[in-house]
Amino acid sequence: MKFTSRGSVAIRATSTPEPDGTTLLRVEVRDTGVGIPEQQRLHIFQPFAQADTSTTRRFGGTGLGLAISAEIVEAFHGEIGVESSLGRGSTFWFTARLGPATGARRDARLRRTREHLGGTKVLVVDPDVQNRLILREQLGWWHVTSFGVPDADGARASLAAAREAGDPYDVVLLDHGLPDGEGLATARSLHLDPRFVHVPLLLLSSAYVPLTDDLRRVGITACLTKPVQAAQLRDALVRTVVGEEGVRAVEPRPEEPSEVARGKLVLVVEDNPVNQVVARGLLSSMGYDVDTADDGAEAVELTAVTPYDAVLMDLQMPRLDGYAATRAIREREASTGARRTPVLAMTAAAIAGEREKCLAAGMDDFITKPVAPATLASALRRWTGDEAATSGADTGSGTAGRPTRATVRPTPPTATSTSSVSSCSATSRPTTRPTSTASSAGSWPAAPTPSPASGPPWPTTTRPGWRPRRTG
């Protein structure tokens, strides 16, 4: 942005399926700025390199942005490069090879949107060719037929021609910033013309414009702030073409709670109240009942009186941390012969050795924050669902009906490393980066044997007024 005083900066992303099942992503960033001399393009991907090295340059920087970008792209087995014309602008681009998509496809909303908007005809009136392109591409995704014009004269001509051909426009997307302030004037003139009085107008503006009675009187049914979010544009179009019931129809229907989760009770041990609320909402939406504890000491007390199906344990907490709390729970289970309660660590400290430390304390699984809903659902299903009932039938006293860490933790696929990539190279990098192919095999670390603690590590007194809290 800082190199482009006039014109625009446009970002375009495309994808191409590859024969091996991967997808080649290509992203281009094009500006109309100062451009880069040919001799400077040869080294701008080096660390601390600047296209303008003079002491009087207008634009500062460390010269690390492109170097870091190049390393990231190489890690994705892609290429990075630049095309530039001095005084006219530059186009930086990169590619990345992505594996097959995983997870559920969310096609229901798109399908219903296409059912409502497919075949609708929309006129896009915007003086900027890039804005027209973006809007028309988005409309095309919903199977909307569209045409773009840059000004009010073009809008009148297009509306008249379509009406005479017997294929009139259903909606007009009208930019508020037409030349000479013609946005609202164009809306008034179209609304006063008996040929177009029934064509609804959606006003697009770079600044917030409230939908007032004056705007409604000239045919404007909605005001959208640019850049227009796809969901906002979709809802405005559906509301205009179909009505309010159409907007409700395209909203995703709530998913039914998982059968695995029904009747299961999960304890969330977390000292942050906001995190408690988030975890409670997420687990409740999956169908679990939820209790919460503010620290490890409270978790030890709760698990002594309530047979939880799983415990989600934070690590850093006051009074008693997650490691000590888990050791205390395991000691009690061993001394009383109680059923082993699955304890899943939840931490933002995804550093080397943290997983081993959690397993050594007696935890069964390790989930990093921020927690992805699919990851949490999978982990809980593994430890509380059918897998838990069948995997650990012969694990011995105290663990019957639960999967053991040695059998439930799968070995992940071969990992890819970028050890051949240097963070600071003394040689010049070409404009196009070659693809890196270095890789090494990796495996899930084995679970060490828990070591017993040497006495109760938690406080022996409880807080006044303490009682279990059921929140689900």
N, C-alpha and C positions, 0 to 999 in steps of 0.2 A: 504493500500500500504506500509506503513512504517514498518509493521511487516513481509513483504515478500521480503527478499533479493534475493531469487532465485525462479524460476518458474513463476507462473502467478496468476492473480486474475481474476476470471470469474464470471459474473453475468448472471443469468438465470431467466426468468420470464415465468410463465405459468398461464393459467386461466381455471377454471372449471365452467360451468353453473350449477346453483343450482335449485332445484324444485320450489322454491318460486319466480323465475324470477331474482334473484340477481346473481352476478358472484363472485366466490371466486378467488382472485388474490393471487398467491404465488410467492415470489421473494427470490432467494437464492444467496448469495455472498460467493464464495468458494475461498480460498487462499491456497498456499503451504508454509505458513510461520511457525512461531515458535510453534503454537498451544497453548492451554490453559489447565493447570492442572485441574483435575476433581474437586478438592475442591474449586478452584477459580470460576468455572462456576456457582456456586450457588448464587453468589452475584454480578456478573458483571453488572446486570441490575439495581443495586441500584445507586442512585446519588453519585458521587465522589468516586466510587469504581474503583480499578485498579487491573488487574491480577497480576502485579508485583508492590509491594508496597515498594521495597527497595529504598534507597536513591541513589543507583548507577545504577538504571535502565537506559537502552539505549533510551527507548521511553517514552516521556512525554505526558501530556494531563491532562485535568481537571477531567475526569471520568464522564462527563455528556452526552456524545454522545449517549450511549446505553440507558441511563435512559430516555432521551428525545424521542428517537426512540420508546421505549416501551409505553410511554404515547400516542404518535401519533397513534401507531398501535391499542391500546386499544380504542381510539376514533373511529376507523374504525371497531370496533367489531371484531378484529382479534387476532392473537396470534403471539408471537415472541419467538425464541429459538436459541440454538447453539449446534452444534455437533463438537467435536474437538478431535484431536489426537496429543499428545505432540510430537513436533519435525516434524510433518508431515503436519500440517495445520488445518484450521477450516472452517466450513460452518455455517454462520449465515443465518437465514431465518425468514420471517414473512409472515403472510397472512392478507388480508383485504377484507371485504365484500363490494362490490360495487353495487349500484342500476342499473336499466336498463339504457342503453345509450340513450342520447337525441340528437337532432339535426339531420342534414341531413347526410346520408351516402355518402361517396365519393368513389363510386365503379367504376365510368366510366373509370378513369385512370387505375385502376387495371385490369378491364375487357379488355381494349385495349392492356395492356402489356401482359396479358396472351394469347391474340389472336396472338400476334407477336412472343412471346417466347415459348409458350406451345409446348412441344415435342422436343425442342432444347436439344442437348446433350452436356454437358460441363464437362471437366476434370479439377479438382482443384488440383494444385501441390503446397503444402505448408508443411514445416517440422513440424509445430505446429498443434497438433490434435484439439485444441480448435478453431484455425483459420479455419481449414477445416470444422468443425462442423457448425460454424457460417455462412460461405459462402454457404454451402450446404443447410442449413435451409432457408436462404434467397432465394436461387435459387428455392427451392421447392415451396415457396410461389407463384412464378410466373409459376408453373407447368413445370419447367425445370428439365430434368433428369440429375443427376450429379453423379460423382464418385471421390473419393479423394485418392491421393497418397502422400507420404512424400518426395520423392526425384526424381532425374532425371531418374534413372534406372526404377523406378516404372512408370514414365510418358511414357517412350519409350515402355515399355511392355504393358501398357494399350492401348496406341494408336495403336500399332501393332495388339493386340488381337481384338480390336473393328473393325479395318479395315478388318481383315480376316473374321470376323463374318458378314460382310456386313452392319454393323451399326456404321459407323465412328463417331468420335466426331466432333461437329461443331465449338467449341471454346475451348481454353485452358486458364485457369487463372493460371498464372505462378508467383510464389513468387520470388522477386529479391534476397532475402536473403537465398537461398538454401545453404547447407553446402559447405564450401570451395569456396564460390563465384561462384557457378555453375549456377546461375540464367541466366545470359546472355549467358554463354557457352552452356547451355541447349537449349536456344532459337536458337542459331546459328546452333547447330547440328540437331535440328528438321527441321529447314528451309532448310538445305542442303540435308536432306533425301527426295528423290522424293516421297516417300509415304505420307509425312506429309507437303509438301511444301505449300499446299493450306489451311492448318489449321491456322486460325488467332490466334494470341497470345495477351493476355491482361496482361501487367506486373503490379504486385502489389508490392509496396515498402513502407517501413516505412519512408523514406525520399523522398522529391520531386525529381522526375526524369523527365526532359522535354523530349517530344517525338521528337527526332532528326531524321535526314535522316539515320544515321547509324542504329538506332533502327528499323526504317521502313524497311531497307534492310534485316533484319533478321526476318521479319514477324510480328513484334510487331505493333499492330494497335492502341493501347492506353496505357497510363501509369496512374495508379490510386494510390493515396496515402492512406496508411493504418492509422487508421481504415477506410475502404471504406464505405462511405455513401450509403444507399440503392438507392437513386435517381441517384447518379453518376454511380453505377454499372448497374442499369437498363438502363440508357441512353447509356452507352458504349456497352452493349450487344445488344440493339435494333439497334444502329448505325452499329454494326459489322454484325449482322444477316440480317437486313432489309435494312439499309441505312438511310440517313439523314431524308428522308420523314417519316420514321417510328417514329423517335424521336418526330417530330412535331405532329404526329397522336396521341401519348399517352399523350400529354400535355392536361390539362383540358381546355375545351372550355369556353370562357368568358360567365358569366351569363348575361342574359338580365336584364336591369334595371327594377325594380318593377313598375307595373302599378300604384300602390298607390303613388309612388314618383313623377311620371311625372307631370311637371308643378308646383311642390311644391317648395317654397322658404324657406330656413332655414338660420337663422343667427347664426354664431358661435362667441361667445364672449370669447376671450382667449388672454391673454397678451403674451404667449409664441409663437414665430413665428414657431418653429418646430411643436408644437401641432396644430397650425393653418393649416399647410401643411398636416399633417396626417389626421385631421378631414375633410379637404376639399376633399382630395383624396378618403377617405372612403365614404363620403356622395355622391360625384359625381358618384362613382361606383354603388351606389344604385339608381341613377337616379334623385337625388335632385339637384336643383340649390342652390348655396351657396354664402352668403355674410359673411364678417368677420368684427369684431370690436376688437380693441386692449384693451378696458377696458369698465367698466360699463357706464361711461359718454357717450362714443360714442354709446353704445347700446341704451341708452335712446333716443338719438337724432335720430338714425336710425329707431327705431320702431315708432317714431312719424310721419315719412313721408312714411314708407313702410309697407304694411300689410303682415308681415311674417306669414307663416304657423306654425312655431315653432322657439323657441330660445333655443340654447344650451348655458347655462350660467356657466362659471367658477366662483368660489367664491372669491378667493384671487387675487385681481388685483389692480394696482395703480389707483390714482385719485378717483375711485368709485368702491367699491367691488360689488360682485354679489347680496348680500342681499339688499343693498341700491338701486341698479339699478332696481331690481325687484319690490321693494316697490314703486319706482317712476313710473314705468310702470303701476302698478295697480292703483295708485292714478289718473293718467291721464285717464286711461280707465273708472274709476268710475265717474270722473267729466265730461267727454265728451260723455259717453254712447257708447264708441267704443267697438268693438268685443274683447273678452278676448283672448290674444295671449298665447298659451301654452309655459311655460318656464320650461325647464328641467335642473336641477342642475347637473353639472359634477364636481366631486371632488375626490381627492385621500384621503381625510380625512374621512374614513368610521368608525367614532367613535360614541360612544353612544351620542344621543342628536342631532347629526348633521342633520339627516333627519327631525326631528321636527322643528329645527331652519330654515331649508330651506322652509318647508311648511308654517311656521308662517310668513315668509317674502313674501308669495304669490306665491311661485313656485309650480308647478303641479306634478313634478316627480323628482326622485333622481337616478342618475347613477354614480357608482363609477369607478374611473380610476385604472388601464388601462381599457379602454372601450372595451368590446368584441363586434365585429361587429354584432353578432346575437342579443345581448341585446339592442344595439342602434337601430337596425332595428325594433325590436319589439316595443320599446318605441315610436319611431316616427310613426309607423303604428297605434299604439293605439291612438295617439293624433292628427294625420293628416289624417288617412284613414277612411274607412267605419265605424269603431267603433266610431270615433269622430263625424261622421255625424248623428248617430242614438242614441248614449248614452245620449246626453245632450239636446234633443229637448225641454224639459220642465224645464230647469234649471233656467230660469228667464232672466232678462235684462242683456245684456253684455256677456252672456255665451251660447247663443243659438248655437247649432251645435257643441258644445264642450263637452266632457265627464267631469263630475265633479270628484274631487278627491275621494269623498265618494263612488262613484259607480264604478269607473274604476279600483281602486286598489284592486286586488284580495287578498284573505286571503291565505297565503302559507300553505303547508302541515305541519303536526306536526313536530316540530324540535326535534333533538336528542341532549341531553347534556351529559356531562361526569363529572357531579358534584361529582360522587363517586370516581373519580380518584384523588389520592393525588400526589402532585408534589414532595414530599419528604417523603418517608416512612421509618420508623425505623425498619420494619420487612424485612426479607430477601425475595426477589422475587424468585420464582421458575424459572427454566430454561425455562419453557413454561408458557406464560401468559394466564390466563383465559379470556373468553369473557365478556365484560361489557354490561349490558342491561339497565342501568339507562336511563330514558328519561323524558322529561317534555314537555307539550304543549306550543306552542308559536303562536303569531298572529301578523299581520302587525299593526304597531301603527296607531291610528286614526289621521286624519289630523286636527290639531288645527285651529281655526278661525284666519285669518290674522288680524293683528292690524295695523291701519293706522299710517303713519309716521306724524310727527308734522312739516312738511315743506319740501321744496325741499332739499334733501340731496346731490344733485350733483352740480358741478360747473356750474355757469350761463354763462360762456364764453366757446366758442369752440376753438379748436386749429387752428392756421392760416393754410390756405390751405386745411382744412378738406373737404372731399367729400365722399359720399357712394361708397363702392368698391364692384362691382359684380365680383365674381370669378368663377361662374359656368355657 
